[in-house]
């Protein structure tokens, strides 16, 4: 099975290089997400608490007591953005990290130069299956474009898979999933990056792990938000 996954990944990488891309939203040839459709997504950016969806200018709200001090989100997981994420995560479209990274960049304000970007660690079996770490690719892209540092400061203590799990199971899994790899600088802001938020439990407990290791400021950004009862 692993050999088949490796061969499939190699095939998709070759197709990415030599076959034309089509916009997942409108079908225009040339890129995975054309400038017009990207513009539409950016201008319909999600404005609310990343965890619960309530209206919030800071991306967090008083109802959601969490270690996340501020957050941002590219948009709701629907239309072209949904297709782009699905291809990126489940169909080996590695090149999709570029338009998704652009959506993350559009959602983020200017950040302090000392900000450290921290990707949510991916389950190892998913990395082997895809042939790439989807969260790490996004983190590196954003860090390079903003001139910031990226560091894998979190690791997974478990290998549980959340896709298809109910809310209670997701929360229980995320609560035990993360730990920091070292003590952190309390003068440095840390920005967590993930692709999709459903219950918010992954970001919530990843932020707690960073603060337990010494961080005082933890922010979060995701490409898309999708309430669990709308999961596809």
N, C-alpha and C positions, 0 to 999 in steps of 0.2 A: 504493500500500500504506500509506504513512504517513497519507494522508487517511482511509483506512478505519479505521486505528487510533485517530485522533483522534475520529472519529465514534463509534466503539465506546466510547471512554472517556467521552465526553459522555453517551451513553445510559446507561452504568452509573452515572454520578454522579446522573442524574435518577432512576433506579430506586432508588438508595440513599436518596434523599430522600423518595420518595413510595410506594414499595412496602414491604410489611412484611418484616422480616428473620426468618429462621428459624435457630435454633441448628444449627450444623454437626454437632454431636455427637448431640443427642437430637431435634432437629426442633421444639422448642418455639418458638412465635411470640414475637417481641419483640426479639431481639438476635441477632447473629452467633454469640455464645457465651453461653449463659445462665449465671447465677451458680452454679448447681449444678454444671454441667459444668466451669466455670472453677475451682471449688473442688476438684474431683477432679484436675484437671491440676496445680494448685499443690501439692496434697498428695502427688502422686507425682513431685515434682521430681527431676530427674536428679542423683545424688550420685556424682560421680567426676571423673576427669580429662577435661576437655573435649576434649582432643586424641586420647587413646587409649582412654578408657573405663574404665581401671583405677580401683579404689576410691580416692578421695582426698577428704579433708575440705576441701582448699583449691582444688579444681578443677584442680590441676596435679599432676604426679608426677615423681619423680626419673628415670624412664625417658624422659620427653619433655623434652629440653633445648631450651627455647625462651625467647624474650624476654618471655613472659607470666608475670607474677609471681603472679597469682591469677585465677580465673575462676569463673563461675556459669552455670547453664543452667536453662531453664524445664522441660524434660522431653524424653522421647523423641518423635521425630516419628512419631506413630501416632494412630489414632482421630480424635477431634475436632480435636486440634492439627494433625495432618497436613492435614486438610481445610481448616482455617482458613488455614494457610500457603499451600497450593496455590491457593486462591481469591485470596489477597492477591497472590501473585506472578504467577499465570498467567491469572487470570480477571477482572482489573480491579476486585476488591472492595477499593477503597481504604479503606473504613471499618473494615476488619479490623485496621488498625494500632492501634485502641483496645484491643480485647481482647488482642492480642499484646503491646501495651505494658504492660497490666496484669500479664500473665504475667512479663514481664521485671522489673517492679517487685517482684513477689512473690519473685523469685529473688534480688534484690539486697539486701544488708545496708545499714545506714546508711553513707553515704559522706562523706568530708570535703567541706566546703563549697567548697573550691577545685578539686574534681575537674572535669576537662574531659571531656565526652563526645564521642567521635570516631566517626562512622558509617563503616563500610566503604564506600568509594566504589563506586557502581553503574556498570556499563557504560552509556555514554550511549545506545546503541541500545535498551537495556531501559527506560530512563527515558522515551524518546520513545514506545516501544510501549505502556507502561502508562499514561503520562500523569502519573506521579509517581515519586519516588525512594523506594523502600520502606524502605531502611535509614535514610535521613535523616528520614523521618516518625517512625520508631520512636525515633530518637535525640532528636528534638525533644520528643516526648511524654514520654519518661522525664526529660529535662532540666527540662521545665516542672513536672512533678509533684514533682520533688525539689529544685527551686530551684537547679539547676546550669546551667553554661554549656555550650553545644554548639558545636563548631567543626569545619569541614571541613578538617582539617589534613593529610589524605592526598589524593593524586590518583593516578589510574591512568596508567601509562605505556604500557599496552597495552589492546587491546579484545578480548582473548580471552574465550571463553565456556566455563565449566567444566561446565555441565550435559551429562551424557552422556559426559564424558571419563573415562578410567581414572585410577588413583591417580598413576602416574608422570607423566602429562600434566598433571594438576592441580597437582602439586608444582612442576613446571617452569614452568608458567604463573604461579603465584602468586609464585614466587621473583623474577620480573622485573616484577611488576605494579604495585608501589606505591613512592611516594616522598613524603616530607614536603614541605609547601608552604613551610615556614619553620623556623627554629631554635626549639627548644622550651625551656621553663623546667624546669630539673632539680629544682625544689622542688614541682612540681605533678604529681599523679597523673592519668593519662589512661585513660579507659575506652572500649575498643572495643566497638561494638555491631554485631551481625549477626543475621540471622534463623535460619539453619540452618548447622550445622557438620557436615561429612562427614569429610574427611581432616584437617581442622584447618589445612591449609596456608595458607589465606587469612588467618586470624587470626595464625598464626605469623609470616608475612612482613610483615604490616601492623604487628605489634608491633616487629619488627626495624627497620622503616623509622622508626618513632617514636623508638626508642632511638638509632638512628644520627643522628637530628636533635637529640639532647640529653636526651630523657626518661630518667629513672631508674626510674620506677614506671609499669608498664603493666598494666592489668587488662583482662579481656574478659568479655562476657556475650552469650549467644545464646538465642533463644526455644526452639530445639530442637536436638537432636543426632540424627544418623542416620548410622551407619556406611556407608561407600561400597558395600559388598556388599549393602546393603539398600535402595539408592536406588530410588525409584519415580518 
